[in-house]
C-alpha cells in the first residue's frame, strides 16, 4: 500500500517537473528568470546559459496571456482599469480641495 502511494507521488512529481520545463539546449533544461542561475555556472547537468551560446526556443516563463483564458485576462484588465479610475477620482478630489482652499485663502471669486 505504502509502495503504491510512493509510486503515485513520484509519478506526480515527474509530471510536474515535465510541465515546468520550458525549453532545452542539448539536454540542458532552461526555466524562467527566477529559477535560472547566472551565466556560466556549473551544475550537475553541465554548464548552464552560456552568454555566447545561441539559445533556441523559449527560455523564460510564458506571458500571462499564454497561461490564462480570455475571461480571466478580461477580469484582470477590468480590475486594473477600476483601480486607475479610483486613483484618478481621488486625485480629482484632492485637486478640488486644493483649489477651494487657495480660493478661500486668497479670497478669489468662486465660479
PyMOL commands that set and color helices and strands:
alter all, ss='L'
color gray80, all
select helices_A, chain A and resi 2-20+64-67+70-105
alter helices_A, ss='H'
color red, helices_A
select strands_A, chain A and resi 23-25+28-30+41-43+46-48
alter strands_A, ss='S'
color yellow, strands_A
deselect
rebuild
show_as cartoon
